[in-house]
Amino acid sequence: MVFPIMYGFNLGESSLPFLSVVVALFLCVPLYCSYYYYIVEPRVLRNGFGPPEERLIPGLVTSLFIPAGLFLFGEPQHSLPCRTAG
């Protein structure tokens, strides 16, 4: 809803920013699968499941990207009037 209203994108152009989700999936799914195969799986075979906090490690790392993504989404809207006004 933001892209057609704020930037004047048509229907085809407003779907292009979501291609970054596909790129992120192609990058993150193999990384997560390799993390699970090489780190989690041997740890579970040696020690059992262990505490639930050990399974939160990937979430702690990736939680830093949420505020960065929100900043990148909101910053162009914030600075748009400054660029057009002056």
N, C-alpha and C positions, 0 to 999 in steps of 0.2 A: 504494500500500500504506500510505502514511502517513496519508492522510486518513480512511479508515474506522477505523483503529485509534486514532489519537491524538485525533481530533476527533469521532468518532462519525457520520461521514457515511455515507449509504447509497450505493448504486451510482450513482444519478443525480446526487447532490450531489458525489460524489468526482470526477466528470468535469467539473464546472463550472470549477474552477481552470485547466484546460487550454484554456479559451476564450481566455485571454490569449495563447496561442501564435497563434491565428488573428488576433487584433488586431495582434500584432507583425508577422505576415506582411503584413497589409494596409498597415502603415506602412513596413516595411523594404524590401519588394520594389520598390515604385516609387522609393524613394530610391536603392537600389542600381542600378536600371536607368538612372535619370537620371544618376547618377555615372558609370556606364560610357559612356553615350551622349555626355555633354557634356565629360567630362574624359579618360577613358581612350582612347576611340575617336580623337579628334583627335590625341592624343599619339602613338598607334601609327601613324597615317597620316603624321605629320611625321617621327618619329624611328625608327620600327620598334618592336619589342617592348621593347627596353631590358633593364635588369637585372631579375631576378625580384623584387627587393625593392620595386620600385615597385608591384607588384600586391598587396603586403601592407598597404597603407595602410588600407583599410577594416577589415581584421582587427585592426590596432592600435587603432583607435578603438573597435570593438565589444568588444574583449577586456576593457575596463574594466567591462562590464556583467555578466560572469560572476561575479566575486566579490560584486557587489551582489545578484545574483539568489540566490546561495547564502546570503547573509546574510539576505535576506528570507524564504527558505524555512526556515531553521533558527532564526531568532529567536523566532517564536511558540512553537515547541516548548520553547525554553529558558526563556521567561518564563511558561509556563503554570502550573507548580507554584507560583510566587510569587503569582500572582493568585488561585488557588484556596485557598491556605493562609491568606491573610491578609485 
